[in-house]
Amino acid sequence: MALPIILGVGAAVAAAAGIGTGIHGGVKMKEATDTMKSAKERHENNISKFESANITTSKVMDNLGKKEMKILAGFSDFSEVWSNIHNKPDFKTLNKGDLKVTQYTPQELKEVSVGAGVLLGGLGGAAVGTAGGFAAAGATTAAVMALGTASTGTAIASLSGVAATNAALAALGGGAIAAGGGGIALGTTILGASTLGVGLLIGGVIFSISGSAVSDKADKAYSQMLEAEEIIDDICAYLKDLKSTASKYLDSLNKVNARYSEWFSILKETVKNKTDWNSFSQEEKLNAENTVLAVGLLYEMCKVKLVLASKSETEKNEINYPVINSVLDKSTTFLKTI
């Protein structure tokens, strides 16, 4: 099964899967045997349902995380072209009607671009869910963290591949375990918004029964299976909502990025022939303004944390609906207005 990054139930699910060790001991009553068999089969079906939901959601989240990182990494091209334009106005407060986007500086774009490039280089060998973890915690935050220093004292940005990704994950997790931090594992779970409480699901011990009172133990096992089923159903509903939200967010991000790509392509051609803003035509100036505005919106969209970490290990994390919906509305307005 895929690394359960979206929810921190991996250990629990793995333990619950241990019911496959079978029913052993002195099971003497057919009713008890049937009860145990039914509980075992139903629980295994529930585990399979969770694994399927976890994998499909992780893949969608991964697609979103990778897209965000590619967009952020591409800002270096915009920064380079934009820096070549002389006498350009200050667009920090550029708005179109009621549409206002996040302000950014050239230095911020440069840093996030470098950091995103570092993380992209390591995603090829990363476990399923890692890129989705970046999206859950906010791709911009992850990219900026990638410019930090690993526990070895080495600048993360100077590393490459999986080493850089792991170092960034460790930094997000509070540092290396040796330094008192959570290390890579905690970093991954933080990025992936994992917190459900690994002790919630039954571990399978109850299914390996022996001795007397077989019927009582079988009934108890069935009861615990039902409790686990309720939890798994809740998890799967959460994953379904997260998958739907991530898909919608990715679709909006792709549409905004497509518009940005069109404008930026025109801007690059313009700057090849002229670098003085005062020599730009009105149409060229408008295209440049739209490009700057699009960068601001994309930057803002990549900053959004899709998931908010729970304060309790016994509670699920929350999908960040208020901020997500606000940014989606803004992107819709952007696409209609410009």
Secondary structure, DSSP 8 states (H G I E B T S, - for coil): -----SSS-HHHHHHHGGGGG---S----HHHHHHHHHHHHHHHHHHHHHHHHHHHHHHHHHHHHHHHHHHHHHHHHHHHHHHT-BS----TT-EETTEE-----HHHHHHHHHHHHHHHHHHTTS-TTHHHHHHHH-HHHHHHHTTSB-TTS-BGGG--HHHHHHHHHHHHTTS-GGGTS-HHHHHHHHHTT--S-TTSS--SGGGS--SS-HHHHHHHHHHHHHHHHHHHHHHHHHHHHHHHHHHHHHHHHHHHHHHHHHHHHHHHHHHHH--BGGGS-HHHHHHHHHHHHHHHHHHHHHH--SEE--SSTTS--EE-HHHHHHHHHHHHHHHHH-
